[in-house]
């Protein structure tokens, strides 16, 4: 059954010395799509910006562009809203055999936002190859369907890596996290994307939320204390895109609320921009995802 969530996301920055003019891109507003509806909600900024433009980016993500022209000591970005999330239907695996995927790709002529061709090669944060390529190739077996291979990569990665919130930083490269076999959801997702692209499977990055309170009798999922990340993979023309969470080795379902999709984290970062400042800064990040009875 669908689940309705009340969600609050707040990201803040406090500067050691007042920061001069700044421009910022925000991707914090969950979209409405087949399995998810934004019932209400808005992104707010404090202090109020001198310029604001709400639009969508190439991949269809809601994006807010803002600018402050006067110095600011502190900024806060906040999304508060209500989202209905429906469970995905995962029937029997009807995806194409993995060895037929190149034919399906060649027959796909579209280059719109959903086209798998955007998700095959190198992107800003993901460079297929190296140790991750060897890892990926050791998993592929003759006769596997594409979706089964996607699931196998996710499960193997989950079994070999440990969730460790202090092992990496937001700038840690996938190869480095993979060598350490430790990291957070961003690392799990980037490594899985790199592995799948090595195998010729189009793969992208999904940012979003996990429910904070699990259903009775179920364990709390890793990554529920902050924004979460998982993977989307294209499994042929018949099946299209599927979403899987390698951090928890599960398919993305009603516990996963989508905010943005892209090639990697650089395309979906909730806050991205530039400012003039001297001295340090401190940041805060809080997420609250509460199912509505």
C-alpha positions in Angstrom: 0.0 0.0 0.0 1.2 3.6 -0.5 2.8 5.3 2.4 2.4 9.1 3.1 5.4 10.8 4.7 6.0 14.2 6.3 9.5 15.2 5.5 11.8 17.9 6.7 15.3 18.5 5.4 17.4 21.4 6.7 20.9 22.2 5.5 22.7 25.2 7.1 26.0 27.0 6.9 27.6 29.4 9.3 30.6 31.4 8.3 33.5 32.5 10.5 33.4 35.8 8.7 30.4 37.2 6.8 30.4 35.7 3.3 30.1 38.1 0.3 28.0 37.6 -2.7 27.0 34.0 -3.4 25.1 31.9 -6.0 23.6 28.5 -5.1 21.7 25.7 -6.8 19.4 23.7 -4.6 17.9 20.2 -5.5 15.8 19.5 -2.4 12.2 19.2 -3.7 10.9 15.6 -4.3 9.3 15.1 -7.8 6.0 13.7 -8.7 6.4 10.6 -10.9 4.6 7.3 -11.5 5.4 5.8 -8.0 5.6 9.0 -6.0 3.5 12.2 -5.6 4.5 15.5 -4.0 1.3 16.3 -2.1 2.5 19.6 -0.7 5.8 21.3 0.2 8.3 24.0 -0.6 11.9 25.0 -0.5 12.6 28.0 1.7 15.8 30.0 2.1 17.0 32.2 5.1 17.9 35.0 4.8 15.6 35.6 1.8 17.7 35.7 -1.4 18.0 38.7 -3.6 17.4 36.5 -6.7 15.4 33.3 -7.0 14.5 31.1 -10.0 12.6 27.8 -9.7 13.0 25.5 -12.7 13.9 22.0 -13.7 17.3 20.7 -14.9 18.0 18.5 -17.9 17.1 15.3 -16.0 13.8 16.8 -14.8 14.9 17.5 -11.2 13.3 20.5 -9.5 16.1 23.1 -9.1 16.1 26.4 -7.2 18.7 28.9 -8.2 19.3 31.7 -5.7 21.7 34.6 -5.2 22.6 36.7 -2.2 24.3 40.0 -3.1 24.8 41.3 0.4 27.1 39.7 3.0 25.6 36.9 5.1 26.8 35.3 8.3 24.6 32.3 8.1 22.4 30.6 5.5 19.7 27.9 5.9 18.0 25.9 3.2 14.9 24.0 4.1 12.4 21.6 2.5 9.3 20.8 4.3 6.5 18.8 2.7 4.3 15.7 2.4 5.0 12.9 -0.1 3.0 9.8 -1.1 5.2 6.9 -2.1 3.8 3.8 -3.8 5.5 0.4 -3.8 7.2 -0.5 -7.0 5.9 -3.6 -8.8 8.7 -6.1 -9.1 7.2 -9.1 -11.0 9.2 -11.9 -12.4 12.5 -10.9 -14.2 11.6 -10.1 -17.8 14.7 -8.1 -18.6 16.8 -9.0 -21.6 19.7 -11.4 -21.4 22.8 -9.5 -20.5 24.5 -10.5 -23.7 21.6 -9.0 -25.7 21.8 -5.6 -23.9 24.1 -4.0 -26.5 21.5 -4.7 -29.2 18.8 -3.0 -27.1 21.0 -0.1 -26.6 21.8 0.2 -30.3 18.1 0.2 -31.1 17.4 3.0 -28.6 17.7 6.3 -30.6 16.5 8.7 -28.0 18.8 11.2 -26.3 16.2 12.7 -23.9 16.6 12.8 -20.2 15.6 9.1 -19.7 17.9 7.8 -22.5 20.3 5.2 -21.2 23.1 6.6 -23.4 23.8 9.4 -20.9 24.6 6.8 -18.2 27.2 4.6 -19.9 30.6 6.3 -19.9 32.6 8.5 -17.6 31.0 11.3 -15.6 32.2 13.9 -13.1 32.5 11.5 -10.2 32.7 8.1 -11.8 35.4 6.7 -14.0 34.8 3.1 -14.9 37.9 0.8 -14.7 40.6 -0.3 -12.3 39.9 -2.6 -9.4 36.2 -2.0 -9.6 36.2 -3.3 -13.2 37.9 -6.5 -12.1 35.3 -6.8 -9.3 32.4 -6.3 -11.8 33.7 -8.7 -14.4 34.1 -11.5 -11.7 30.4 -11.4 -11.1 29.0 -11.6 -14.6 28.2 -15.1 -15.7 26.9 -16.5 -19.1 23.2 -16.6 -19.3 22.4 -14.0 -16.7 19.6 -11.5 -17.3 20.5 -7.9 -17.0 18.4 -7.3 -13.9 19.9 -10.4 -12.2 23.3 -9.0 -12.9 22.4 -5.7 -11.4 21.1 -7.4 -8.3 24.2 -9.6 -8.1 26.5 -6.6 -8.2 24.5 -4.9 -5.4 24.5 -8.0 -3.2 28.2 -8.7 -3.6 29.1 -5.1 -2.9 26.9 -5.1 0.2 28.6 -8.3 1.4 32.1 -7.0 0.8 31.8 -3.4 2.1 31.0 -2.1 5.6 28.9 1.0 6.2 31.1 3.4 8.0 30.0 7.1 8.3 33.5 8.3 9.2 35.6 6.4 6.7 35.1 8.7 3.7 34.2 12.3 2.8 32.0 13.7 0.2 35.0 14.1 -2.2 36.3 10.6 -1.7 36.8 8.8 -5.1 35.0 5.5 -5.6 38.3 3.6 -6.2 39.6 4.8 -2.8 36.4 3.8 -0.9 36.4 0.4 -2.7 40.0 -0.3 -1.7 39.2 0.4 1.9 35.9 -1.6 1.6 34.3 1.1 3.8 32.0 4.1 3.2 28.5 5.5 3.2 25.7 5.3 0.7 27.3 7.8 -1.7 30.4 5.5 -1.9 28.3 2.3 -2.3 26.3 4.0 -5.1 29.3 5.4 -7.0 31.1 2.0 -6.8 28.0 0.2 -8.0 27.5 2.7 -10.9 31.2 2.3 -11.9 30.9 -1.5 -11.8 27.7 -1.6 -13.9 29.0 0.9 -16.5 32.1 -1.3 -16.8 29.8 -4.1 -17.7 28.0 -1.9 -20.3 24.9 -1.5 -18.2 23.7 2.1 -18.0 23.6 3.3 -14.4 22.9 6.5 -12.6 22.6 8.0 -9.1 19.4 8.7 -7.1 19.4 11.0 -4.1 16.5 10.9 -1.6 15.4 9.9 1.8 14.8 6.8 3.8 12.0 6.5 6.3 13.3 7.2 9.8 11.0 4.8 11.6 10.8 1.3 10.1 7.6 -0.7 10.2 7.2 -2.8 13.3 9.4 -5.9 13.4 11.8 -4.5 10.7 15.3 -3.3 11.2 16.3 0.3 10.6 18.0 0.7 7.2 21.5 2.2 7.0 21.6 5.8 5.9 18.3 7.0 7.5 19.9 9.8 9.4 20.7 11.9 6.4 19.9 12.2 2.7 20.3 8.7 1.2 21.6 7.5 -2.2 20.9 4.5 -4.4 21.3 3.4 -8.0 19.2 3.2 -11.1 20.1 0.8 -13.9 18.7 0.3 -17.4 17.8 -3.3 -18.0 16.8 -3.2 -21.6 13.9 -1.7 -23.7 11.3 -4.0 -22.2 12.1 -3.5 -18.5 13.6 0.0 -18.7 14.9 1.5 -15.5 15.0 -0.2 -12.1 16.3 1.2 -8.8 18.3 -0.7 -6.2 20.0 0.2 -2.9 23.4 -1.4 -2.6 24.0 0.0 0.9 21.2 -2.2 2.1 21.1 -4.8 -0.7 17.4 -4.2 -1.4 15.3 -2.9 -4.3 14.2 0.7 -3.8 10.6 0.5 -2.5 8.2 2.6 -0.5 10.9 3.3 2.1 12.8 5.2 -0.5 11.6 8.8 -1.4 13.3 10.2 -4.5 14.6 13.8 -4.7 16.8 13.8 -7.8 18.4 11.6 -10.4 21.6 12.1 -12.4 24.8 10.5 -13.6 26.5 10.8 -10.2 26.5 12.9 -7.1 27.7 16.0 -9.0 24.3 16.1 -10.9 22.1 15.8 -7.8 24.0 17.6 -4.9 21.3 19.2 -2.7 23.4 22.4 -2.3 26.0 23.4 -4.9 27.4 26.9 -5.6 30.0 29.5 -5.0 30.6 32.4 -2.7 33.3 35.0 -1.7 34.5 34.3 1.9 37.5 34.2 4.1 37.9 32.0 7.1 36.2 28.7 7.9 32.6 27.6 8.0 30.5 25.0 9.8 27.6 23.1 8.2 24.6 21.3 9.6 22.4 18.7 8.0 19.2 17.3 9.5 16.5 15.0 8.0 13.2 13.9 9.5 11.1 11.4 7.6 7.9 10.4 9.5 5.2 8.1 8.1 1.7 9.5 8.5 -0.7 7.1 10.2 
